Amino acid sequence: MAEPEGDDRPSPDALLEEANRERRGRLKIFLGAAPGVGKTYAMLEDARARIRDGTDVVIGVVETHGRRDTEALLDGLDVLPRRRIDYRGRPFQEMDLDAILARRPKLVLVDELAHTNIPGSRHVKRWQDVDEILDAGIDVFSTLNVQHLESLNDVVERIAGIKVRETLPDGVLQRADEIALIDLPPQELIRRLQEGKVYVPEQAKRAADHFFSPGTLTALREMALRQAAERVDAQMLRYMRAHAIAGPWPTRERILVCIGDGPQALRLVRTAKRAAERRDAPWVALYVETHRDHALSEEDKDCIAQALRLAEQLGGETAVVQGERAAAEILAFARARNVSQIIVGRAHPKSRLRALHQSVTTDLLARNENFDVMVVAGEDERPARSLDTRAPSPAFDWLAYIVATLTVAAATAVGLLIDVWLPLPNISVAYLIGVLLVAIRHGLAPSIYASVLSFLAFNFLFTEPKYTFAITDVQNIMTVFFFLVAAVITSNLAARVRAQVEATRLSARRTANLYDFNRRISAAVGLDDVLWAVVHHVAATMNGRSLVLLPRDGRLEVAAGYPPEDTLDEKSMAAARWSWENGKTAGRGSTTLPAADWLFLPLRTGRGPMGVLGVQMTEGQQLLSPEQGRLLDTLADQAAIAIERTALVADIETARVAAETERLRSALLSSLSHDLRTPLVSILGASSSLTSFGEALAPAERTELVQTIQEEAERLNRFVQNLLDMTRIGSGTLKPRTDWVDLADVIAAALGRAKRMLEGRPVRLELEPGLPLLRLDPVLAGQVFFNLIDNACKYSPNGSPIVIRARRSGGEALIELCDQGPGIPEADRERIFDMFYRVEAGDAQTAGTGLGLAICRGIVEAHGGSIRALPGRHGPGTCIAILLPVPAGPEIAGMEGDGTRGE
């Protein structure tokens, strides 16, 4: 609803926006039409003036492009060093965002706002860096050419024949606190280009042949001027709202056309469109809903809906507000939008405006002091209707008038009783109560009928002379007269309150409807659930039928319908395809393919078209009312978002699986390249040496080469075995063959296998005496401990000890294997058990497949246990802790003595 007339309070939204701006730095953009107009030069000049005023200014990044005048302005300024980023083997220099945030100057200069950062930077675009600087409370000066605005990208391509690759959202310019337009006439800019002040000679020749033509520069200059003017205009509106300035300030033409329920609505819209085109001004079509709208005929409602739809088709904005005084609401809306001219129509002789209240046009002219008002006269433009589609006239409600008559009769009976004990004036109260009840129950017309009937009954039965309509006493004349006036006023007020209550109920039902719809589609998980919720709710809301069509294999098909519907006739399908392809409403009740039986609305989101929503209204209803239209648009928007959500979930899952697959593929290839190639190279080298120089080698050398072949072959065998074990774990075919085993024997067997890698490294065993036997697969359990020992040897210094502890912890056996390596960061202690995780650190790390710990987890979990990584007990290092269940069984001690020994 528009603000009430005379409300001089600041706009809450504007005040909130101002408060948010106070917490951020201020952004000033030097906007130009083309390169070379002097944006960077003007920015540096402004910065030097700020320095003279005592402002702390630093240069984040400034591109001089070899221009000597611009470079001269950098002398003496604090220039932050740029950050070096290597990309594809080449070094690049980018603005050091972290250095700026650490330095925290009052003002930072960031040239070329639309610049795309080198991959590896924190943000993709430089304007995103600027956003982070502003969020830190630092002011920013920046430069921008108009061709870099996203909305103008295709326009610039048509004008200049050049596709601008670096763009930024228009919202960045709209959020700027200040814009400085840097402008040069086209001829002056071309002269600067020829003098080499814009580009080097080779680039200048190409630019002059293509981009720097007088026509192109003139068009770009006009676009820059328009962008600056629109930004200044938006700033002015924000200032007026924040400071409660009523206005209007007619700095720019804005046209408001007021649509009524009369037959002139279409003519008014066309008149506003022509006026806006002549003045190149934006325009808005406004309709004011009042409590009397419930009495409108279907023909009037269709006329209003058609006028609003026509305004949207002609490029205007539409708005609907609620209020009791249409003129007051129109003026309040005009002040809020800083309108310069209001277009209204002459009140139609048959309009309800003449019959029940003063003409809106007359009231508007009487109240208006600041706006130009154009009154448009014209002939009846009601759309022609064929005989079979004419809306039926509302039936006369006989029941309401019968109830009114009976109510007056009841009031008369009460009056006869009152007349026995109380004076005449008290009898009128009974009639007033009756009139009030009729107004509340049945509206204005029956209540006025009851008022007149009450007046006649009161006059006939209770005023002297009785049983006649003549009145002899002057006092009685005044009583009867004021009674009639009071009855009419009371009935009118009661009817208005009733209408307002009905409007409130309608709004509450609409809100509840939207809430229920949003709740249903939010709870739906899959696409089918969402589509069923959409069609069922839309059909129930519109009291008709609904369906959703989605694209499949390049064709539009019915995906869901209520009642169930899977086919459409040729006319309706043509309308659905047109709505899908053009993103506009089509079908019954619209201006496109109206012969179809269905009305189709496109389901669009930021990603593009998602589908089409179809609605088939009840028989005899040609057009949606404004209320139905707005509700259906809202439902369509929510449905589109819900469908997009399911698509996004599927896309995210697909992307996640693809990324995980790619990561595993890359990791496997990397692992194969390291852990297959390295032992194979050693084996080939040793074997070729034996083959070529076998007789010439000393026995000790031959033995060493044979040992190398054996060690590398064993290493290669372990790698292949790890791959096979991981395959078995992944496929779920790993089935441990458990038996009662002594944990000390399993650990001893693993130490024996790892004897060669443990040379020169002490191993301490701290096994609790009396450990029970466990149900384990001795081969798989031995593989777990071997992998853990191998891992500890790889990632701890040579000569450092490895400690293996085991004790009983409740109903489980706790085994810990600890080393004195660098340790594992807390964030990675869970991820190290993922396949190939280690290879993400790059090629410079210790050789290994990244499968060992993943295999350990699979085997331990197959035994019903768990495994995790913990920090070292005493300083650096890592402890891998394994918990295995202790089943009920033989209580045979695994070790005797103190449980401590060393190797």
N, C-alpha and C positions, 0 to 999 in steps of 0.2 A: 504494500500500500504506500502511496506517496505520502510525504510528510504533510501534516496539517498546515493549513495556511497560518502564517504568522509564527511558526516554530522557528525561533532564532537560535536553537542549540546547534553546536558544531556536529558534523557527522561522526558517529562513533568509529566507523570504518576508516575515515580519513585521519582521525586522531590516533588510532591504533597504528596506521601506516607511518605517521609522523614519529610515533614513539619507537617503532622498529628501526626507522632511519637514524634516530639519534644514537643507537647502539652500534651502527656500522660506520665505516669510513664513507666519505663522500666521493662520488665518481664524476669526473668532468671529462667529456669526450669532445675532442676536436674533430668535427665532421667535415669531410670534403667530398667533392663530386668525383675527383680523379686524382691519381698520383701527381705530385709536383705542385699542388696549389699552395703548399707551405704549412701543412698541419704540424709537422715535427718542429719547424722553425717557430711557429706561434706557441707551441707547447713549451719549448725551451725558454722563449722570451718571458712567458708567464711565470715559469718556474724561477727564473732569475729575479723577477720582481718579488716573488714570495720570499726568496732568500734575503733580499734587502730588507724585508719586513720582519726578519728574524725567524722564519719558518725553517725547520729541519727538513731538507730536501735531499733525496738520493736518486740516482739514476739506476733503475732496475734493468732496463734495456732500451736503447735508442739506436735506430738504424739511420745513419747519415747518408748512405748510398754514395759516398764520395763527394758530397756537396760541401764545398769549402766554407760557405757562409754558415751552414748548420754545424759543421765541426767546430767552428770558432766559438759557438755558444756553449760548447762543452767544457771549455777551459775554466778551471777553477771549481768545477762541480764535483761532488762526491759520487763517483761511479763505482758501483759494486762489481767485482769480477764475475764473469759468467761461469756457469758450471759446464764442464766438459762431459759429453756423452758420446761413447763410441757406438756407431751403428753401421753394420755391414762392413766392418773394417776401416771405417773412416771416422775421424773425430769431428764432432759438431759442438757449437757453443750455444747454450740456452740460458735463459734467465734463471738465476739461483733463487728460487722461491724461499727455501729455508733460510738463506742468508738475510733476505728482506725481513722475514718474520722475526729472526733473532735480533736484527738491528733496530726494528720498530721505529722508523722515522715518522715524522708527521705527514710527509707527502712523498710518494714514490712515482716516478715517471716510467710508464710501460708503453712502449711504442707498438704499433701494429696489433690492435686488439684481436683481429680475426686470425692471427697466425696459428698454424698447426704445429704443436711441439713434436720433437723427435721421439720416436718410440723409446720407452724407458723412462720418460718423464712421469711425474706424478699424475698430471692431467693430460688429456688429449689436446685440449685447446688452451690458448693463452688467456681467453676470457674467463676460463674456469680458475686459472691461477689468480686473476684479478679478483674474482669472487672471494677466494680464500683470504686474500689480503684485506679486502673490505670488511670481511667478517671479523678480522683481527682489530678493527677500529682504525686502520691506516687509510688516509686519503690517497686517491689515485688520479693521475692525469694520463689519458690514453688517446690514441688517434684511430680513426676509422674512415674508410671510404664507403660511400653509399652503396656501391655495387657488391659489397660483401654482406649485405643484409639478406637473410634467407628468403624472405618473401619477394624480393626483387630479382632473384637469381635468374629466373626464366625471362623476365622482362629485359634485363641487361643483355642476355644472350641474343634475344631477337633484335635489339637495337644495335649492339656492337658486334655481333657475330662471334663473341668470345665467351666460352664457358668459364665462369669464375669458380675455381675449385675450393678456395678457402672462404667459408661463410660462417656466420654466427646467428643465433636466434634473434628475432626482432625484440624480444623481451629484454635483452641486454641493453639496447638503446633506450627502451622505455623506462628501465630502472635507473638510468643516469640522473644524477641530481642537477647537472648543468650540461648544456650543449653549446659549444662555440662553433658556429658555421664559418668555415674558412673557404672563401670564394674568390675565384678569378674569372674574368671574361674568357671565353674560348680562345680568342685571338691572342691574348696575353699569355695564356698557357701554352699555346702552340709555339709562340716566340721563345718562351723559356725552354721548351723541348729542343728547338733548333739550336739554341745557344749551349746545349749540353748541361743545363741545370736540372734536368729531370732524370735522364738516363745517359749512359755512355753512348758514343756515336752509333755503334752497331745496333744496340737496343732501340735507340731513338728513331732510327730509320724504320724499323719494323713497327714501332708504336705509331708513328705518324701515318703509315700506310693503312693501319687497321683501327686502333682504338682512338687515336687523337685526331679525329675529323671534327670539323665545326658542328655538324649535325649531332654526332654522338655526344660530344661534350655539352652541347646545349640541353639535350635530353637528360643527361646525367645531372647537370646543374639544376634542372627543374625538379628532379626527384629528390636531390639533397635539400633544396629549399622546402619542398613539401614535408619531408620527414622532420626537419627542424621545426616547421610551423606546427605540425601535429603534436610534436613533443612539448613545445611551449604551451600549446593550448591545453594539453593534459595537465601540465603543471599548474596552470591557472585554475582549472576546475578543482584540482586537489587543494589548492590554497583557499579557494572560496568555501569549499565544504569544511575544511579544517577550522576556518575562522568564522563560520556561520554568516557568510556574506550572502545576502538574498539574491543580489543581482537583478536582472541579467547584466553582464558585461558584454555587449555586442561586438566583441573583437573578431568574431567569425560567424558567418551565417549558419544557423541551424533551424530547421523547419520542423514543426510539430503539427500533425494533422489529427484532428479529433474525430473518431468514428462514432456515429450514433446508431440507433436502431431504426432510423428512417431509411428511405429509399435512396438517399444520396451518397451512401458510403463508398460505392465504387467510384463515383465521379470525384469525390474528395481525394481518394487515394491517387487517382490519375493526375489530378491537379497538383498535388504535392510532389509527385514524381517529376512533372514538367518544371515546376518552380525550382526544385532541387537541381535539376540538370542545368537550367539556365544560370544558376548561381554557383554550380559546382559545390554544393553544400550537402552535408549529411541530413537525413530526415528520419522521423520516427512516427509511426502510426499508433495512436493511443486509444484504448477503449476503457471507459470507466464503468465498472459494474456497481449497481446500486441495489437496494432491497426490492426495487420494482422489477428487476430482471426476471423474477419467477413468473411474472404475468405475461412475459413476451410469448408471442406465438412462435411455432416452429419456423415459419417463414422469416420472421424477424431474426431469429437466432441463426438461420442459414445465411442470411444477408450479412450479418456481422462476421461470421466465420469466413465467408467468401472474401470480404473486404480485407481481413487480416491476412488471409492466404495470398491475395493479390499483392499486398504490400511487400510480403516476403519475396514473392517472385520478381517484383520490380526492383529489388535490391535495397529496400528500406528495412529499418528495424521495427519490430512490433513490441508493444507492451500493454499489459492489462493490469489495472489497479482497482482496488475496491474502495468505496466511500459513499457517503450519503449526498453530499453536495458536489455534483459533477464539476461545476465551474471552479470550486475551491481545489479539488484534486488536480484538475488540469493546470491551474496556475502553480501549484506546488511542484508538480512534475516539471513544468517548464523552467522554474527557477533552479531546480536541482540539476537540470541538464543544460542550463545556460542557453536556452532557446532564444532566437531572435524574432521569429515570426510564428504565429499560430493560425492554422487554417481550420475554419469551422463551416458548417453548412447552415443554411436558413432552415428554421424549424418548419417541418412539414405540417400543413393544416390538420392532418389526421393523426399526427404523432401524439403519443401519450404526453409529450412535453407540454403541448398546448392544453390538454385536457386536465392534467393533474397538478402541474406546477409551472412556475415561470420558465420560459425558454432558456436552455443552457446558453445559447448564443447571447441573449439579452443579459443574463446574469454575468456571463464572462466579460462582456463589454462594460458592465457597470463596475465590476471589481477590478478590472485591468487598469494598470497605470504605467506599465513598463514595456509592454509587448505590442508589436504590430499585429493586428488581427485582420485576416482576410476572410470575408463572408462569401461563400460560394452558393449561388442559386442554380437550380437546374431542374430538369424534368425527372419524373419517377423512373428509376433504373432497376426496379426489381427484376431479377432474372425470370425470364418466361418459363412457365412450367406446363407440361403437357397434362391432359386431363387425368391420366392414370397415375401421375406422381404428385398431384396436388396434396399439400398437407391438410388434413381435416381440421375444420374449425373446432376450437375447444367447446365441448358440450356444456350446456347451461346446467349448473349444479342446483337442481331443485331441492335436494336434501338440505343444503345449507340454508336456503330461505325458509324451508319448513321448520328447521331447528330454530331459526331466528324468530319465527312467528310464535312457536311454542314457548320460547324463552320470554318474549314480551307478555304472553298470556300468563306465565308463571309470575312475572314481575307485577302484573296487574293484580293477581290474586293476593300477593304479598302486600301491595299498596292498599287494597281494600281492608286488610286487617290493620295496617298502620293507621288508616284514616279514622279508625274508631278512637284511638288514644292520642295520636300525635298530630301536630300541625301539618299543613299542606306541603311545605318545602321538603319535609323528610321523606315523602313518598318518592320524590325524584331520585333518591339514592338507590332505591330498588331497581329502577329502570336503568340507571347508569351502570350498576353492577351487571345487569343482563346484557347491555350493549358491550361492555368490556369482555364478558365471557364469549360472546359471539365473535368479536374481533380476534380474540386470541385463538379461537378454534377454527374459524372459517375465513378470516381475512377481511379486507377493507369493504368490498361491495356489500356482502351480507350484513356487516356491522352498520353501514350507513342506512340500509333498509330497516334494520332494527331501530336505529335512532329515529327515523321518520315515523315508524309505526308506534314507537314509545311516545313520541311527541303527540301524535293524534289520540292515543289512548289516554294519556295524562290529561290532555285538554278536554276530551269528551267526558271522562268519568270523574275528574277530581276538581276542575275549576268551575267557578260559578259563571253563568248558570250551567248546572250539570246536564249531561246527556245532550249537549249541543256543542258545536265547535265555536260558538260565539263566546267572547270574553268581555265582561263589563268592568271588572276591577282592574285598574291600572297596575296595581301591584302584581296581580296574577299574570297580566300580560308580560311584565318584565321577568317573572319567574319562568314562564313557559319559554320565552325567548332565550334566556340564558341557559335553560335546560337543553334546548335544542343545540345551541352552540357548544355547550359542554359535551353533549353526547357525540356530536360530530368530531370534535377534537379528540375526545377520549378514544373513539373508534379508530381514528386515523393513527394515533400514537400506538394503540394496542396492535393494530395491523402492522405498523412499521416494526415494532418489537418482534412480532411473530416472524416477519420476513427476515429480520436480522438473526433470530434464533435458527431459522431454517438455513440461512447462509452459513452460520457457525457450524451447524450439524453437517452440512455438506462439506465444509472444509475439514472438519474432524474425520468424516468418513473417507475423504480423499487421502488425508495424512495416514490414517489407519490402513487404508488400502495399500499405499506405497510401502508402509512399514512391513505389512504382512508379506507383500511381494518380495521385498528385499530380504526378509528373513528366510523365505522359502528358497530363493535362488542361492542365498549364501550357504544354506545347509546342504544344497545339492552338491554332490561330489563329481559325478561323471557328466558327460555331455547329454546323455539321454535323460538323466534326472533334471538337468537344467531346462532342457527343451520342454519336458512335460510340465514342469512348474510354470514356465512362461505361457504356453498355450492355454493351460487350464485357468490360470489367473486372468489373462487377458479376456478370454471368453466370458468368464464370470463377471468381470468388471464392465465390459461393453455390452453385456446381455446379448451376445451373438455367438459367432463361431470365430475361431482363430487358428492359424497355422504358422509354421516357420519353415522357410526354404533356405537350404544351405548349398553352397557349391560343392559338387563332387565330380571329379574327373572332367572338369571344364564345363559341366552342365549344372543348371539350377534344379534341385530336386526337393520335393516335400520331405522334410526331416521329422516333423511332428505336427499333429493337429488335434484339436478338440472341438466338437466330437471327432473321433478318429477320421482322418482324411488323408488319402494318399494320391489323389489325382486332381487336376484342375482342367477346366475347359481351355480351349485355345486362346480365347480373349483374355482370360484371367492370367494365363501363363505368360502371354505377351506383355501384359502390364507388369507382372512380377519381374520379368527379365529387364524391362526398361528401367524400373526402379533400382534394380541391382547395378545395372551398367552406368546409370547417370547419378545415382545417389540422391534421388528426389522421390517424393510421393507420387504414386500413380494409381489408377484404377477408379473405382466407384467414388463419386463425390469430389474427385480432383479434376484438374484441367487437362490431364493427360490420360488418354484411353478410358474415358469415363463410362464406356459401355460395359466394362468388366463387372462381374458380380462381387468382386472383392476390392478392398482398399489395401494397398501395399505401402509399407514404410521401410526405408532402408535401415539396416542395423549397422551403424558405423562407429568406429572408435579411432583412437590415434593411429592404430596400425593399418587402418583402411576398412573397406567393407567386410562385414562378417557374414551377412545373410540378409534375408528379407522377412519382415513380419506382415502377415496378412490378416485382415479383419473383415468379416462379413456381418453387416449390421442387420437389425431387424427390418422386416418388410415395411416399406413406406418411408424409411429414413434415408434421405439422400445425402445430407451433409452432416458432419460432426458439429456439435455446438462448440463454442470456444473452450468451454470447460472440458468437454470430452477430448477435443484436439490436444489441449495441453497435457491432460492426463495420459493419453495414448503416446504422445511424444516422450513423456517421462518414462513410461513403461518400456518403450522401445529402446531408450538410452540405457536403462538398467539391464534389459535383456542382452543388449550388445556387449555390455561390460561383463556380464556373467558368462556369455559364450566365449568372450576373449579370455576370461580367466581360465576356463577349462583348456583352451588352446595353449595358453601360456604354460599351464602345468604340464601338458603333454610335451611342449617344446623344451621346457626345462629338463624334464626327465630324459628326453631323447638326447639333448645336448650333454647331460651328465653322463649318460651311458657312452655316448660317442667320445667324450673327453676322457673317461676312464679307460675305454678301450684303446684310444690313441696313446694314453699314458703307459698302459701296460705293454702295448706294441713297441713303443719307443724304448721303454725300459728293457724289454726282452732283447731287442736288437742291440742295445748298448751293452747289455750283459753278455750276450753272445759274442760281440766284437771284442770284449775284454777277456772274458773267462774261457772262451774256446780258443781264441787266437793266441793268447799268451802261452798256455801250456803246449799248444800245437807248434808254435814257433820254437820253443825250447826243445821239444822232442825232435823236430825236423833238424834243428841245428846240431844237436848231439849225435843223432843217427847219421847225418851226412858227414860229420867229422870222423866218426868211426869208419864209415865206408871209404872215405877218401884217404884218411891218414892213419888207418888202424895199425898198420905194421910199424909206422914211424913213431907212434905214441908210446909213452912209457906206461907200464902196467898201472901205476897209480892214476894216471890221466884217463886211461880207458875205464878204470873202475869208477872214477868220478863222473864220466859221461854216462855210463850205464846207470848210476844212481840218479842222475838228473832225469834220464828217460823214465825211470821207475817212479820218481817223485811226481813228475809232471803228469804221467799217465794216471797215477792215483788221484791227483788233483782234478784231472779231467773227468775221471770216473765219479768223484764226489759231486761234481757239477751236474753231470747227467743224472745221477741218482737223486739229487735235489729236485731237478725238473720233473722226474718221474714221481717222486713223493708228492710234489705240489699238485701234479695232475691228478693223482689219486685223491688227495684231500679235496681239491676243487670239485671233483665229480662225485664225492661222497662214497667212494668205494673203499676207503681206508677202514679196515676192520681189525682192531688189535686182537692178537691171539694171546690172551692174558693167562698168567699162571702166578703162583705164589713165588715171589723173588725177594732176595735180600737187596736192599737199596745199595749197600756198600759194594756188593758184587757188580751191580750195574755201573756204578761210578768207577770202580777199578777197571772194568773192561773199557770204558770210554777213555780213561787216562792212558791205557795201554795203546789204543788206536792212535792217540794224539801224542805219543811219546816223542816223535821226531820234532813236532812243532813246539814242544815244551822244553827242548834242550836249553839249558841256561836259565830257566825260569822256575823259581820255587813254587810248589803247590802245597797248601795247607788244608788238611781235612779236619773239620770239627764236627764229628757226628755224635749225636747224643746217644749215650749207652741205652740199650734196651729198645731200640727202634723196632717196631713191629714189621712183619712181612707185608708186602703190598701186592695187589693184583695188577701186574703190568705185563706188557709185551716187552720182553727183555731186549729184543732187537731194536724196536722203535724207541724205547726209553733210552737205550744206549746212544741212538742217533741224536736225541735231544741234547744229552750232555756233551756229546762230541761237538755238535754245532755251537753250543754255548762256550765251550773251551776254545774252539776255533775263533769265535767272535771276540772273546776276551784277549786272545793273543794278537789279533789284528789291531785292536784299538787301545792297547795299553803299551807303555814303554817296555823295551827289551830289558829283561832282568827283573821287572817288577813282579811281585807275587800274585798268585791267584788263590783265593780262599773259597772253599766249598764247605758250607755248613748244612746240617740237617738236624731237625728236631721235631718232636710231636707238638702240635698246636690244636688242642681240643680233639675233634674227630678227624683231623687232617694231618698230613705230614708236610712240613715246610722245608723246602730245599732252597738255598741261596747260593749263587755263584757270583763272587764279587771280584772286580779288578780295580786297578788304580789308573785307569785312563782319564781322558778329559771330562768324562761324564756326558749325560744326555740332557738337553734343555727340557724343562717340564712340559712345554707345549708339544714336544716330539716323542714323549715317552710312550704314548699309545700308538703313534703312527709307525714306529720302528717295526711293528709286527705286521705291517702291510707289505704286500709283495712289491719288490723292487724299490722300496722307498728310498734307500740309500743313494740310488743313482741320480736323484734330483739335485744332489749337491754338485754335480759336474764330474769332470774327468780326472780331477787332481786328487781324488780321495783314494783310500786304500782299496786294493783290488778285492772284489767280491761280487756275488750275484744279487745280494739283497733278498735272498730267499730263505736264508738259514733261520732267522727268527720267525718268519711266517710259517715255516714247516714245524718249528718247535711248538708254536701256538696250536696248530692243527692237531698234532699228535697228543699234546697235553689235554686239549679239550675232548679229544676222542676217548681219553681215559677218564673223563668226568672231572678233570681238574681245571686250574686256571694259571695263567702266567702273566706277570707284569714287570715293568722296569721301575727300579727305585734308585734314589741317589746313594752314593757311597756312605758307609756308616761313619767313617772317620776322615772327612775331607773329600778330596776328589775321587772320581771313579763312579762305577755303576754296579748295582746289584740286581741280578735277574732272579726274581722270587717265583717259585713254583709251589702251588698247593695241590696235593694229591689226596684223594679220599683214603681213609684207613678202614677197610672193610672188616667185619667180624670174622676172625679166623685164628690161625695158630699164633700164639703169643710167644714167638721165638726171638730172642735177642739177635739183632743183626751184628753187633760188635761187642767186644768185651774190653775192659780196661777203661781208661779215661776218655777214649774217643778222639784223641788228638794225635796226629802223626804228620810227618812232612816228607816231601819227595824232593 
